[in-house]
Amino acid sequence: MPAANDSIPAGRHSLKGKTVFITGSSRGIGAAIALRCAEDGANVVITGKTAEPHAKLPGTIYSVAEECEQRGGRALPVQLDIRFDDQIEAAVAQAVEAFGGIDVLVNNASVQTFTKTPDTTPKQFDMLFDVNARGTFFCGQACLPHLLKSDNPHILTIAAPINLDPRWFAERVARTVSKYTMAMFALGWAEEFRKEGIASNALWPRHAVATMAVKVFSPDNYDACRRPEIMADAAYEIITRPSRECTGRFFLDDEVLREAGADDAAIEAYWMHPEKRARTSSFLDYDVRISPMGTLR
């Protein structure tokens, strides 16, 4: 992959001076995307609930913002719980006041519960849909007036392609439906705002990603994952494409990078361990590929 700050390929848009609003970016995939955008000179809005260091999970909105500025970007840390639309509106207003607009929204924030129907509590259910569904929707709504003013506006949602294989519903139906709601918003926005030129796409990892949550709560699986940078580099490739030419797609991280010219060696370099390999991610069949219109093939 091209190194950060290399010249932008023909037909691509630099993020230098552009504003990228990223939900859930105090650690993990969201933080990695923020850092990659900062390397291009972007204004990065770091949002999340973690303002003070967590007992087990390192990273706060302030530590990520500081690292973004060290990498060449400008950063605005904003404490945000996307369950609450007044907080979303306030965070967007702060971003616009600081940087003059919003060019890219990355809907990364989501929550998980791995309970089956008999074991899922009302609190768990509400959290899934308040964050994954409601929060994603109202972040899109709040950013929309500013995206309409951008010359290359993108919405990128971290969500899987919709796979109607019943096994994904049988395993954890509440989680699956909440995550597929995010995917449906991505698809719906692509059509709703196609004429306005706002791109809306979804991105998902083919294999598990080595986040700090995995390291803390599933340490045996950590070394078998791919580094978060694979998602960050894939996100960067998507949001620098012309928005009118790239919308309505469900992307897998390694396919995006191969489209951009990465070879097998480059993809292999993202693995944490030279031999350990995580299984294919949730919602994906083995060796699934995504068509240009976002349907499974």
C-alpha positions as CSV (number, residue, x, y, z in Angstrom):
1,M,0.0,0.0,0.0
2,P,1.2,3.6,-0.6
3,A,2.9,5.1,2.4
4,A,1.1,7.9,4.2
5,N,1.6,11.3,2.7
6,D,2.6,9.8,-0.7
7,S,1.1,11.6,-3.7
8,I,-2.6,10.8,-4.2
9,P,-3.2,8.6,-7.2
10,A,-5.1,10.1,-10.2
11,G,-8.8,10.2,-9.6
12,R,-8.5,10.2,-5.8
13,H,-9.1,13.0,-3.3
14,S,-6.7,13.9,-0.6
15,L,-8.0,14.2,3.0
16,K,-5.7,17.1,3.7
17,G,-7.8,19.8,5.3
18,K,-10.9,17.7,5.2
19,T,-12.9,16.9,8.3
20,V,-13.6,13.2,9.2
21,F,-16.1,12.5,12.0
22,I,-15.5,9.1,13.5
23,T,-17.7,7.5,16.1
24,G,-16.2,5.0,18.6
25,S,-12.7,6.2,17.9
26,S,-11.0,6.0,21.4
27,R,-9.5,2.7,20.5
28,G,-9.6,-0.3,18.1
29,I,-10.7,0.1,14.5
30,G,-12.0,3.6,15.0
31,A,-8.7,4.8,16.4
32,A,-6.8,3.2,13.6
33,I,-9.0,4.9,11.0
34,A,-8.5,8.2,12.8
35,L,-4.7,7.8,12.7
36,R,-4.6,6.9,9.1
37,C,-6.7,9.9,8.1
38,A,-4.5,12.2,10.3
39,E,-1.4,10.9,8.3
40,D,-3.1,12.5,5.3
41,G,-3.5,15.8,7.0
42,A,-7.1,15.5,7.9
43,N,-9.1,17.2,10.6
44,V,-10.2,14.3,12.7
45,V,-13.1,14.4,15.2
46,I,-12.4,11.7,17.8
47,T,-15.6,10.7,19.6
48,G,-16.4,8.1,22.3
49,K,-17.5,7.7,25.8
50,T,-14.0,7.1,27.2
51,A,-12.5,10.3,28.5
52,E,-10.7,8.8,31.4
53,P,-8.4,5.8,31.2
54,H,-10.3,2.5,31.4
55,A,-9.1,-0.1,34.0
56,K,-8.6,-2.8,31.3
57,L,-8.8,-1.1,27.9
58,P,-6.2,1.5,27.1
59,G,-7.0,4.5,25.0
60,T,-9.1,7.6,25.4
61,I,-10.5,10.3,23.1
62,Y,-7.7,12.5,24.3
63,S,-4.8,10.1,23.8
64,V,-6.0,9.3,20.3
65,A,-6.4,12.9,19.4
66,E,-2.8,13.6,20.7
67,E,-1.5,10.8,18.5
68,C,-3.4,12.1,15.5
69,E,-1.8,15.5,15.8
70,Q,1.6,13.8,16.2
71,R,1.0,12.2,12.8
72,G,0.3,15.4,11.0
73,G,-3.5,16.0,11.4
74,R,-5.6,18.2,13.5
75,A,-7.8,16.6,16.1
76,L,-10.9,17.4,18.2
77,P,-11.7,15.0,21.0
78,V,-15.4,15.0,21.9
79,Q,-17.0,12.8,24.6
80,L,-20.1,11.3,23.0
81,D,-22.6,8.6,23.8
82,I,-24.5,8.1,20.5
83,R,-27.6,6.8,22.3
84,F,-28.5,10.4,22.9
85,D,-29.4,12.6,19.9
86,D,-28.7,15.8,21.8
87,Q,-25.1,14.7,22.4
88,I,-24.8,13.8,18.7
89,E,-26.1,17.3,17.7
90,A,-23.7,19.0,20.1
91,A,-20.7,16.9,18.9
92,V,-21.5,17.8,15.3
93,A,-21.8,21.4,16.1
94,Q,-18.5,21.4,17.9
95,A,-16.9,19.8,14.8
96,V,-18.3,22.4,12.5
97,E,-17.3,25.2,14.8
98,A,-13.7,23.9,15.0
99,F,-13.2,22.9,11.4
100,G,-15.9,24.6,9.3
101,G,-17.7,21.5,8.1
102,I,-17.8,17.7,7.8
103,D,-16.7,15.8,4.7
104,V,-16.7,12.2,6.0
105,L,-18.7,10.4,8.6
106,V,-17.4,7.0,9.7
107,N,-20.1,5.1,11.6
108,N,-17.8,2.8,13.6
109,A,-19.4,2.7,17.1
110,S,-21.4,-0.4,17.9
111,V,-21.9,-2.8,20.8
112,Q,-22.1,-6.5,20.9
113,T,-23.9,-9.1,23.0
114,F,-23.4,-12.8,22.3
115,T,-26.5,-14.0,24.1
116,K,-29.2,-16.2,22.6
117,T,-32.9,-15.2,22.9
118,P,-33.6,-16.7,26.4
119,D,-30.6,-15.0,27.9
120,T,-30.9,-11.5,26.3
121,T,-32.1,-8.9,28.9
122,P,-34.1,-5.9,28.0
123,K,-31.1,-3.7,28.9
124,Q,-28.9,-5.7,26.5
125,F,-31.5,-5.5,23.7
126,D,-32.0,-1.8,24.2
127,M,-28.2,-1.1,24.1
128,L,-27.9,-3.0,20.9
129,F,-30.5,-1.0,19.1
130,D,-29.9,2.3,20.8
131,V,-26.2,2.3,19.7
132,N,-26.1,0.2,16.5
133,A,-29.4,1.3,14.9
134,R,-30.6,4.5,16.5
135,G,-27.1,6.0,17.1
136,T,-26.0,5.2,13.5
137,F,-29.1,6.8,12.0
138,F,-29.0,10.0,14.0
139,C,-25.3,10.5,13.4
140,G,-26.1,10.3,9.7
141,Q,-29.0,12.7,10.0
142,A,-26.9,15.2,12.0
143,C,-24.0,15.2,9.6
144,L,-26.2,15.4,6.5
145,P,-26.5,19.2,6.1
146,H,-22.7,19.5,6.3
147,L,-22.0,16.5,4.0
148,L,-24.2,18.2,1.4
149,K,-21.7,21.1,1.3
150,S,-18.6,18.9,0.8
151,D,-17.0,18.4,-2.6
152,N,-16.4,14.7,-1.9
153,P,-18.8,13.6,0.9
154,H,-18.7,10.0,2.2
155,I,-20.5,8.0,4.8
156,L,-18.7,4.8,5.7
157,T,-20.4,2.3,8.1
158,I,-18.6,-0.6,9.7
159,A,-21.2,-3.2,9.0
160,A,-21.3,-6.6,7.3
161,P,-23.0,-7.5,4.0
162,I,-26.5,-8.8,4.7
163,N,-26.3,-12.6,4.7
164,L,-29.7,-14.2,5.0
165,D,-28.3,-17.6,5.9
166,P,-30.5,-18.6,8.9
167,R,-27.6,-19.7,11.0
168,W,-26.5,-16.1,11.6
169,F,-30.0,-15.4,13.0
170,A,-30.2,-18.5,15.0
171,E,-26.9,-17.9,16.8
172,R,-27.5,-14.4,18.2
173,V,-30.6,-12.9,16.6
174,A,-30.7,-9.6,18.5
175,R,-27.1,-8.8,17.6
176,T,-27.5,-9.9,14.0
177,V,-30.6,-7.8,13.4
178,S,-29.0,-4.7,15.0
179,K,-25.9,-5.0,12.9
180,Y,-27.9,-5.6,9.7
181,T,-29.8,-2.5,10.5
182,M,-26.6,-0.6,10.2
183,A,-26.0,-2.2,6.8
184,M,-29.5,-1.3,5.7
185,F,-28.9,2.3,6.6
186,A,-25.7,2.3,4.5
187,L,-27.6,0.8,1.5
188,G,-30.6,3.1,1.9
189,W,-28.5,6.3,2.2
190,A,-26.6,5.3,-1.0
191,E,-29.9,5.5,-3.0
192,E,-31.4,8.4,-1.0
193,F,-28.5,10.7,-1.6
194,R,-27.2,9.4,-4.9
195,K,-28.3,12.5,-6.8
196,E,-26.7,14.7,-4.2
197,G,-23.4,12.9,-4.6
198,I,-23.0,11.6,-1.0
199,A,-21.4,8.2,-1.1
200,S,-22.6,5.6,1.4
201,N,-20.8,2.3,1.7
202,A,-20.1,-0.4,4.3
203,L,-16.9,-2.0,5.3
204,W,-16.3,-5.3,7.1
205,P,-13.2,-7.3,8.0
206,R,-12.8,-10.7,6.4
207,H,-11.1,-12.0,9.5
208,A,-11.2,-11.0,13.1
209,V,-9.3,-7.9,14.0
210,A,-6.8,-7.6,16.9
211,T,-8.5,-4.9,19.0
212,M,-7.7,-4.4,22.7
213,A,-11.2,-5.8,23.6
214,V,-10.1,-9.1,22.0
215,K,-6.8,-9.0,23.8
216,V,-8.5,-8.4,27.2
217,F,-11.6,-10.6,26.9
218,S,-10.4,-13.3,24.4
219,P,-6.6,-13.3,24.8
220,D,-6.1,-16.8,23.2
221,N,-7.5,-15.4,19.9
222,Y,-5.5,-12.2,19.8
223,D,-2.4,-13.4,18.0
224,A,-4.6,-15.1,15.3
225,C,-6.1,-11.8,14.2
226,R,-5.2,-9.2,11.7
227,R,-4.0,-5.8,12.8
228,P,-6.6,-2.9,12.9
229,E,-4.5,-1.2,10.2
230,I,-6.0,-3.4,7.6
231,M,-9.4,-1.8,8.2
232,A,-7.9,1.7,8.5
233,D,-6.1,1.3,5.2
234,A,-9.2,-0.1,3.5
235,A,-11.3,2.8,4.9
236,Y,-8.9,5.3,3.6
237,E,-9.0,3.8,0.1
238,I,-12.8,4.0,0.1
239,I,-13.2,7.6,1.4
240,T,-10.7,9.0,-1.0
241,R,-12.5,7.7,-4.0
242,P,-14.8,10.1,-5.9
243,S,-18.1,9.9,-4.0
244,R,-20.2,9.9,-7.2
245,E,-18.4,6.9,-8.5
246,C,-18.2,4.8,-5.4
247,T,-21.5,4.3,-3.5
248,G,-23.9,1.5,-2.5
249,R,-21.2,-1.1,-1.9
250,F,-20.4,-3.6,0.8
251,F,-16.7,-3.9,1.0
252,L,-14.4,-6.5,2.6
253,D,-11.1,-5.1,3.9
254,D,-8.7,-7.2,1.9
255,E,-10.7,-6.9,-1.3
256,V,-10.5,-3.1,-1.1
257,L,-6.7,-3.3,-0.7
258,R,-6.3,-5.8,-3.6
259,E,-8.4,-3.4,-5.8
260,A,-5.9,-0.7,-4.8
261,G,-2.9,-2.9,-5.9
262,A,-2.0,-4.8,-2.7
263,D,-0.4,-8.3,-3.4
264,D,-0.5,-11.4,-1.3
265,A,2.6,-10.3,0.6
266,A,1.1,-7.0,1.5
267,I,-2.1,-8.7,2.8
268,E,-0.1,-11.3,4.7
269,A,1.8,-8.5,6.5
270,Y,-1.4,-7.5,8.4
271,W,-1.5,-10.8,10.3
272,M,-0.4,-10.5,14.0
273,H,1.3,-13.9,13.8
274,P,3.2,-15.5,10.9
275,E,1.2,-18.8,11.2
276,K,-1.9,-18.3,13.4
277,R,-5.1,-17.5,11.4
278,A,-8.5,-16.4,12.8
279,R,-11.6,-17.8,11.3
280,T,-13.7,-15.9,8.8
281,S,-15.6,-13.1,10.5
282,S,-19.2,-13.3,11.6
283,F,-21.9,-13.0,8.9
284,L,-19.5,-14.2,6.2
285,D,-19.5,-17.5,4.4
286,Y,-16.0,-19.0,3.8
287,D,-14.3,-17.3,0.8
288,V,-17.3,-14.9,0.3
289,R,-16.8,-12.2,-2.2
290,I,-18.9,-9.0,-2.7
291,S,-20.2,-7.9,-6.0
292,P,-20.0,-4.2,-7.1
293,M,-23.7,-3.7,-6.2
294,G,-23.1,-5.1,-2.7
295,T,-24.8,-8.5,-3.0
296,L,-23.2,-11.8,-2.0
297,R,-21.8,-14.0,-4.7
